[in-house]
Amino acid sequence: MHRTTPLLALLAFLLPLPAFAAESEGDMAMVAAYFAGSLLVTILIFLMFREILCWYWKINEGLGLLRAIRDELETLNRAPTRTAAAPAPGDTPEPNKTRSRLGMQSSDQLVRAFNTPADGGGE
């Protein structure tokens, strides 16, 4: 849709304007009244067609969704970021004390399986 559409509608209403020959003050008042009336009708028609086109092409719905996305992004950007602090070089992490006994046995078996010598001789 071209941006010149409202301008063309305005010109269509104002084209008969030169037909009035302003020879006296009464004619000038009639020209001003015609101009004001045609301008008001043009604005009303433009607003009416704008709403119809925005409804038809779902522009208002799309704008609402874009505003919701913008608000969510602003909320996410304002939230503080949580980063895990890296342990100091000399610190050793504590073992996980919530493991079950079976879990500890499984991890011990995996450690033994991967720490065996390459020749298969075992420990």
SELUM-675775 format. One record per atom (N, C-alpha, C): x, z, y; residue number from 1; residue in one letter. Coordinates in steps of 0.2 Angstrom, whole numbers. Atoms other than C-alpha are relative to their C-alpha. Example, Ala and Ser with C-alpha at 12.3 -4.5 7.8 and 13.67 -1.06 7.14 Angstrom:
# SELUM-675775
+-------+-------+-------+------+------+
:    c1 :    c3 :    c2 : resi : resn :
+-------+-------+-------+------+------+
:     4 :     0 :    -6 :    1 :    A :
:    62 :    39 :   -22 :    1 :    A :
:     4 :     0 :     6 :    1 :    A :
:    -4 :    -1 :    -6 :    2 :    S :
:    68 :    36 :    -5 :    2 :    S :
:    -4 :     3 :     5 :    2 :    S :
+-------+-------+-------+------+------+
# end
This chain:
# SELUM-675775
+-------+-------+-------+------+------+
:    c1 :    c3 :    c2 : resi : resn :
+-------+-------+-------+------+------+
:     4 :     0 :    -6 :    1 :    M :
:     0 :     0 :     0 :    1 :    M :
:     4 :     0 :     6 :    1 :    M :
:    -4 :     1 :    -6 :    2 :    H :
:     7 :    -5 :    17 :    2 :    H :
:    -2 :     5 :     5 :    2 :    H :
:     1 :    -5 :    -5 :    3 :    R :
:     9 :     7 :    31 :    3 :    R :
:    -4 :    -3 :     6 :    3 :    R :
:     4 :     3 :    -6 :    4 :    T :
:     1 :    -5 :    43 :    4 :    T :
:    -7 :    -1 :     0 :    4 :    T :
:     7 :     0 :     1 :    5 :    T :
:   -16 :    -3 :    36 :    5 :    T :
:    -4 :     3 :     6 :    5 :    T :
:     4 :    -3 :    -6 :    6 :    P :
:   -22 :    10 :    49 :    6 :    P :
:     1 :    -4 :     7 :    6 :    P :
:    -1 :     4 :    -6 :    7 :    L :
:   -14 :    -1 :    63 :    7 :    L :
:    -5 :    -6 :     0 :    7 :    L :
:     4 :     6 :     0 :    8 :    L :
:   -24 :   -16 :    57 :    8 :    L :
:    -7 :     2 :     1 :    8 :    L :
:     7 :    -2 :    -1 :    9 :    A :
:   -40 :    -6 :    56 :    9 :    A :
:    -1 :     2 :     7 :    9 :    A :
:     0 :    -1 :    -7 :   10 :    L :
:   -37 :     0 :    74 :   10 :    L :
:    -1 :    -6 :     4 :   10 :    L :
:     0 :     6 :    -4 :   11 :    L :
:   -34 :   -17 :    80 :   11 :    L :
:    -7 :    -4 :    -1 :   11 :    L :
:     7 :     4 :     2 :   12 :    A :
:   -50 :   -24 :    71 :   12 :    A :
:    -5 :     3 :     5 :   12 :    A :
:     5 :    -3 :    -4 :   13 :    F :
:   -60 :   -11 :    81 :   13 :    F :
:     1 :    -2 :     8 :   13 :    F :
:    -2 :     1 :    -7 :   14 :    L :
:   -51 :   -15 :    98 :   14 :    L :
:     0 :    -7 :     2 :   14 :    L :
:     0 :     7 :    -2 :   15 :    L :
:   -52 :   -34 :    97 :   15 :    L :
:    -5 :    -2 :     5 :   15 :    L :
:     5 :     2 :    -5 :   16 :    P :
:   -68 :   -36 :   106 :   16 :    P :
:     0 :     3 :     7 :   16 :    P :
:    -1 :    -3 :    -7 :   17 :    L :
:   -62 :   -25 :   120 :   17 :    L :
:     1 :    -4 :     6 :   17 :    L :
:    -1 :     4 :    -6 :   18 :    P :
:   -56 :   -39 :   131 :   18 :    P :
:    -6 :    -4 :     2 :   18 :    P :
:     6 :     3 :    -1 :   19 :    A :
:   -73 :   -46 :   130 :   19 :    A :
:    -4 :     3 :     6 :   19 :    A :
:     3 :    -4 :    -6 :   20 :    F :
:   -78 :   -33 :   143 :   20 :    F :
:     4 :    -2 :     6 :   20 :    F :
:    -4 :     1 :    -6 :   21 :    A :
:   -73 :   -39 :   160 :   21 :    A :
:    -2 :     6 :     5 :   21 :    A :
:     0 :    -5 :    -4 :   22 :    A :
:   -70 :   -24 :   171 :   22 :    A :
:     0 :    -2 :     7 :   22 :    A :
:     1 :     2 :    -7 :   23 :    E :
:   -77 :   -29 :   188 :   23 :    E :
:    -2 :     5 :     4 :   23 :    E :
:     2 :    -5 :    -5 :   24 :    S :
:   -83 :   -13 :   194 :   24 :    S :
:     1 :     7 :    -4 :   24 :    S :
:    -1 :    -7 :     3 :   25 :    E :
:   -82 :     6 :   190 :   25 :    E :
:    -4 :     1 :    -6 :   25 :    E :
:     5 :     0 :     6 :   26 :    G :
:   -97 :     5 :   178 :   26 :    G :
:     2 :    -3 :    -6 :   26 :    G :
:    -3 :     4 :     6 :   27 :    D :
:   -89 :    -8 :   168 :   27 :    D :
:     6 :     4 :    -3 :   27 :    D :
:    -6 :    -3 :     2 :   28 :    M :
:   -73 :     2 :   167 :   28 :    M :
:    -2 :     6 :    -4 :   28 :    M :
:     2 :    -5 :     4 :   29 :    A :
:   -82 :    17 :   161 :   29 :    A :
:    -3 :    -2 :    -7 :   29 :    A :
:     3 :     2 :     6 :   30 :    M :
:   -91 :     7 :   148 :   30 :    M :
:     6 :    -2 :    -5 :   30 :    M :
:    -5 :     2 :     4 :   31 :    V :
:   -74 :     0 :   142 :   31 :    V :
:     4 :     6 :    -3 :   31 :    V :
:    -3 :    -6 :     2 :   32 :    A :
:   -67 :    18 :   141 :   32 :    A :
:    -4 :     3 :    -6 :   32 :    A :
:     4 :    -3 :     5 :   33 :    A :
:   -82 :    24 :   131 :   33 :    A :
:     1 :    -4 :    -7 :   33 :    A :
:    -1 :     4 :     6 :   34 :    Y :
:   -80 :     9 :   119 :   34 :    Y :
:     6 :     1 :    -3 :   34 :    Y :
:    -6 :    -1 :     3 :   35 :    F :
:   -62 :    12 :   117 :   35 :    F :
:     0 :     7 :    -4 :   35 :    F :
:     1 :    -7 :     3 :   36 :    A :
:   -65 :    31 :   114 :   36 :    A :
:    -4 :     0 :    -7 :   36 :    A :
:     4 :     1 :     6 :   37 :    G :
:   -79 :    27 :   101 :   37 :    G :
:     3 :    -3 :    -5 :   37 :    G :
:    -3 :     4 :     5 :   38 :    S :
:   -69 :    14 :    92 :   38 :    S :
:     6 :     4 :    -3 :   38 :    S :
:    -6 :    -4 :     2 :   39 :    L :
:   -54 :    26 :    91 :   39 :    L :
:    -3 :     5 :    -5 :   39 :    L :
:     3 :    -5 :     4 :   40 :    L :
:   -65 :    40 :    84 :   40 :    L :
:    -2 :    -3 :    -7 :   40 :    L :
:     2 :     4 :     6 :   41 :    V :
:   -73 :    28 :    71 :   41 :    V :
:     6 :    -2 :    -4 :   41 :    V :
:    -6 :     2 :     4 :   42 :    T :
:   -56 :    22 :    66 :   42 :    T :
:     3 :     6 :    -3 :   42 :    T :
:    -3 :    -6 :     3 :   43 :    I :
:   -49 :    39 :    63 :   43 :    I :
:    -4 :     3 :    -5 :   43 :    I :
:     4 :    -2 :     5 :   44 :    L :
:   -64 :    44 :    53 :   44 :    L :
:     0 :    -4 :    -6 :   44 :    L :
:    -1 :     5 :     6 :   45 :    I :
:   -63 :    29 :    42 :   45 :    I :
:     6 :     1 :    -3 :   45 :    I :
:    -6 :    -1 :     2 :   46 :    F :
:   -45 :    31 :    40 :   46 :    F :
:     1 :     7 :    -5 :   46 :    F :
:     0 :    -6 :     4 :   47 :    L :
:   -47 :    49 :    34 :   47 :    L :
:    -4 :     0 :    -6 :   47 :    L :
:     4 :     1 :     5 :   48 :    M :
:   -61 :    45 :    23 :   48 :    M :
:     3 :    -4 :    -6 :   48 :    M :
:    -3 :     4 :     5 :   49 :    F :
:   -52 :    31 :    14 :   49 :    F :
:     7 :     3 :    -3 :   49 :    F :
:    -6 :    -4 :     2 :   50 :    R :
:   -36 :    42 :    13 :   50 :    R :
:    -2 :     5 :    -5 :   50 :    R :
:     2 :    -4 :     6 :   51 :    E :
:   -45 :    55 :     3 :   51 :    E :
:    -2 :    -3 :    -6 :   51 :    E :
:     2 :     3 :     6 :   52 :    I :
:   -53 :    43 :    -8 :   52 :    I :
:     6 :    -3 :    -4 :   52 :    I :
:    -6 :     3 :     4 :   53 :    L :
:   -36 :    34 :   -12 :   53 :    L :
:     4 :     6 :    -3 :   53 :    L :
:    -4 :    -6 :     3 :   54 :    C :
:   -27 :    51 :   -14 :   54 :    C :
:    -3 :     3 :    -7 :   54 :    C :
:     4 :    -2 :     5 :   55 :    W :
:   -41 :    56 :   -26 :   55 :    W :
:     1 :    -5 :    -6 :   55 :    W :
:    -1 :     5 :     5 :   56 :    Y :
:   -40 :    40 :   -36 :   56 :    Y :
:     7 :    -1 :    -3 :   56 :    Y :
:    -7 :     1 :     3 :   57 :    W :
:   -21 :    39 :   -38 :   57 :    W :
:     2 :     7 :    -2 :   57 :    W :
:    -2 :    -7 :     2 :   58 :    K :
:   -20 :    58 :   -42 :   58 :    K :
:     6 :     2 :     4 :   58 :    K :
:    -6 :    -2 :    -4 :   59 :    I :
:    -8 :    60 :   -27 :   59 :    I :
:     0 :     8 :     1 :   59 :    I :
:     1 :    -8 :    -1 :   60 :    N :
:   -15 :    78 :   -23 :   60 :    N :
:     2 :     4 :    -6 :   60 :    N :
:    -2 :    -3 :     6 :   61 :    E :
:   -13 :    83 :   -41 :   61 :    E :
:     7 :     0 :    -1 :   61 :    E :
:    -7 :     0 :     1 :   62 :    G :
:     5 :    77 :   -42 :   62 :    G :
:     3 :     4 :     5 :   62 :    G :
:    -3 :    -5 :    -5 :   63 :    L :
:     9 :    86 :   -26 :   63 :    L :
:     0 :     7 :    -2 :   63 :    L :
:     1 :    -7 :     3 :   64 :    G :
:     2 :   102 :   -33 :   64 :    G :
:     5 :     2 :    -5 :   64 :    G :
:    -5 :    -1 :     5 :   65 :    L :
:    13 :   100 :   -48 :   65 :    L :
:     7 :     0 :     2 :   65 :    L :
:    -6 :     0 :    -3 :   66 :    L :
:    28 :    96 :   -38 :   66 :    L :
:     2 :     7 :     4 :   66 :    L :
:     0 :    -7 :    -4 :   67 :    R :
:    25 :   112 :   -27 :   67 :    R :
:     1 :     5 :    -5 :   67 :    R :
:     0 :    -5 :     5 :   68 :    A :
:    23 :   122 :   -43 :   68 :    A :
:     8 :     0 :    -3 :   68 :    A :
:    -7 :     1 :     3 :   69 :    I :
:    40 :   115 :   -50 :   69 :    I :
:     5 :     3 :     5 :   69 :    I :
:    -4 :    -3 :    -5 :   70 :    R :
:    48 :   119 :   -33 :   70 :    R :
:     1 :     7 :     0 :   70 :    R :
:     1 :    -8 :     0 :   71 :    D :
:    42 :   137 :   -33 :   71 :    D :
:     4 :     3 :    -6 :   71 :    D :
:    -3 :    -3 :     6 :   72 :    E :
:    48 :   140 :   -51 :   72 :    E :
:     8 :    -1 :     1 :   72 :    E :
:    -7 :     0 :    -1 :   73 :    L :
:    65 :   133 :   -47 :   73 :    L :
:     3 :     4 :     5 :   73 :    L :
:    -2 :    -4 :    -5 :   74 :    E :
:    67 :   143 :   -31 :   74 :    E :
:     0 :     7 :    -3 :   74 :    E :
:     0 :    -7 :     3 :   75 :    T :
:    62 :   159 :   -42 :   75 :    T :
:     6 :     0 :    -5 :   75 :    T :
:    -6 :     0 :     5 :   76 :    L :
:    76 :   154 :   -55 :   76 :    L :
:     6 :     0 :     4 :   76 :    L :
:    -7 :     0 :    -4 :   77 :    N :
:    89 :   151 :   -41 :   77 :    N :
:     1 :     7 :     3 :   77 :    N :
:    -1 :    -6 :    -3 :   78 :    R :
:    85 :   168 :   -34 :   78 :    R :
:     2 :     6 :    -5 :   78 :    R :
:    -2 :    -4 :     5 :   79 :    A :
:    87 :   177 :   -50 :   79 :    A :
:     7 :     1 :    -1 :   79 :    A :
:    -8 :    -1 :     1 :   80 :    P :
:   104 :   186 :   -53 :   80 :    P :
:     2 :    -3 :    -7 :   80 :    P :
:    -3 :     2 :     7 :   81 :    T :
:   114 :   178 :   -67 :   81 :    T :
:     3 :     5 :    -3 :   81 :    T :
:    -3 :    -6 :     4 :   82 :    R :
:   119 :   189 :   -81 :   82 :    R :
:     6 :    -4 :    -4 :   82 :    R :
:    -5 :     3 :     4 :   83 :    T :
:   136 :   185 :   -88 :   83 :    T :
:     3 :     6 :    -4 :   83 :    T :
:    -4 :    -5 :     4 :   84 :    A :
:   145 :   195 :  -102 :   84 :    A :
:     7 :     1 :     3 :   84 :    A :
:    -6 :    -1 :    -2 :   85 :    A :
:   160 :   203 :   -96 :   85 :    A :
:     5 :    -1 :    -5 :   85 :    A :
:    -6 :     1 :     5 :   86 :    A :
:   176 :   198 :  -105 :   86 :    A :
:     3 :     6 :    -1 :   86 :    A :
:    -4 :    -6 :     1 :   87 :    P :
:   185 :   212 :  -114 :   87 :    P :
:     7 :    -1 :     3 :   87 :    P :
:    -7 :     0 :    -2 :   88 :    A :
:   202 :   217 :  -107 :   88 :    A :
:     4 :    -2 :    -6 :   88 :    A :
:    -5 :     2 :     6 :   89 :    P :
:   217 :   211 :  -117 :   89 :    P :
:     1 :     5 :    -5 :   89 :    P :
:    -2 :    -5 :     4 :   90 :    G :
:   221 :   228 :  -124 :   90 :    G :
:    -6 :     3 :    -4 :   90 :    G :
:     6 :    -3 :     3 :   91 :    D :
:   203 :   232 :  -128 :   91 :    D :
:    -2 :    -3 :    -7 :   91 :    D :
:     2 :     3 :     6 :   92 :    T :
:   196 :   230 :  -146 :   92 :    T :
:    -8 :     1 :     0 :   92 :    T :
:     7 :    -1 :     0 :   93 :    P :
:   177 :   228 :  -148 :   93 :    P :
:    -2 :     5 :    -5 :   93 :    P :
:     2 :    -5 :     5 :   94 :    E :
:   168 :   242 :  -157 :   94 :    E :
:    -3 :    -4 :    -6 :   94 :    E :
:     3 :     4 :     5 :   95 :    P :
:   162 :   236 :  -174 :   95 :    P :
:    -8 :     2 :     0 :   95 :    P :
:     7 :     0 :     0 :   96 :    N :
:   143 :   233 :  -176 :   96 :    N :
:    -2 :     6 :    -5 :   96 :    N :
:     2 :    -6 :     4 :   97 :    K :
:   136 :   250 :  -182 :   97 :    K :
:    -7 :    -1 :    -3 :   97 :    K :
:     7 :     1 :     2 :   98 :    T :
:   119 :   243 :  -186 :   98 :    T :
:     0 :    -4 :    -6 :   98 :    T :
:     0 :     5 :     6 :   99 :    R :
:   124 :   232 :  -201 :   99 :    R :
:    -2 :     5 :    -6 :   99 :    R :
:     2 :    -4 :     6 :  100 :    S :
:   117 :   237 :  -218 :  100 :    S :
:     6 :     0 :    -4 :  100 :    S :
:    -5 :     0 :     4 :  101 :    R :
:   127 :   241 :  -232 :  101 :    R :
:     2 :    -6 :    -4 :  101 :    R :
:    -1 :     6 :     4 :  102 :    L :
:   124 :   225 :  -241 :  102 :    L :
:     4 :    -5 :     5 :  102 :    L :
:    -3 :     4 :    -5 :  103 :    G :
:   129 :   216 :  -225 :  103 :    G :
:     8 :     1 :     1 :  103 :    G :
:    -7 :    -2 :    -1 :  104 :    M :
:   146 :   225 :  -224 :  104 :    M :
:     3 :    -2 :    -7 :  104 :    M :
:    -3 :     2 :     7 :  105 :    Q :
:   149 :   221 :  -243 :  105 :    Q :
:     1 :    -8 :     1 :  105 :    Q :
:     0 :     7 :    -1 :  106 :    S :
:   145 :   203 :  -239 :  106 :    S :
:     6 :    -3 :     4 :  106 :    S :
:    -5 :     2 :    -5 :  107 :    S :
:   157 :   202 :  -224 :  107 :    S :
:     7 :     1 :    -3 :  107 :    S :
:    -7 :    -2 :     3 :  108 :    D :
:   171 :   211 :  -234 :  108 :    D :
:     2 :    -6 :    -5 :  108 :    D :
:    -1 :     5 :     5 :  109 :    Q :
:   169 :   198 :  -248 :  109 :    Q :
:     2 :    -7 :     3 :  109 :    Q :
:    -2 :     6 :    -3 :  110 :    L :
:   170 :   184 :  -236 :  110 :    L :
:     7 :     0 :     3 :  110 :    L :
:    -7 :    -1 :    -2 :  111 :    V :
:   186 :   191 :  -228 :  111 :    V :
:     5 :    -1 :    -5 :  111 :    V :
:    -5 :     0 :     6 :  112 :    R :
:   194 :   193 :  -245 :  112 :    R :
:     1 :    -7 :    -2 :  112 :    R :
:     0 :     7 :     3 :  113 :    A :
:   189 :   175 :  -250 :  113 :    A :
:     4 :    -4 :     5 :  113 :    A :
:    -4 :     5 :    -5 :  114 :    F :
:   197 :   167 :  -234 :  114 :    F :
:     7 :     3 :     1 :  114 :    F :
:    -7 :    -2 :    -1 :  115 :    N :
:   212 :   178 :  -234 :  115 :    N :
:     5 :     0 :    -6 :  115 :    N :
:    -4 :     0 :     7 :  116 :    T :
:   218 :   174 :  -252 :  116 :    T :
:     6 :    -5 :     1 :  116 :    T :
:    -5 :     5 :     0 :  117 :    P :
:   234 :   164 :  -254 :  117 :    P :
:    -2 :    -7 :    -2 :  117 :    P :
:     2 :     7 :     2 :  118 :    A :
:   233 :   145 :  -256 :  118 :    A :
:     1 :    -1 :    -7 :  118 :    A :
:    -2 :     1 :     7 :  119 :    D :
:   240 :   146 :  -274 :  119 :    D :
:    -6 :     3 :    -4 :  119 :    D :
:     6 :    -3 :     4 :  120 :    G :
:   224 :   156 :  -280 :  120 :    G :
:     2 :     6 :    -3 :  120 :    G :
:    -3 :    -6 :     3 :  121 :    G :
:   235 :   171 :  -285 :  121 :    G :
:    -4 :     6 :     1 :  121 :    G :
:     4 :    -6 :    -1 :  122 :    G :
:   223 :   183 :  -277 :  122 :    G :
:     4 :     5 :     4 :  122 :    G :
:    -4 :    -6 :    -4 :  123 :    E :
:   229 :   200 :  -269 :  123 :    E :
:     5 :     3 :    -4 :  123 :    E :
+-------+-------+-------+------+------+
# end
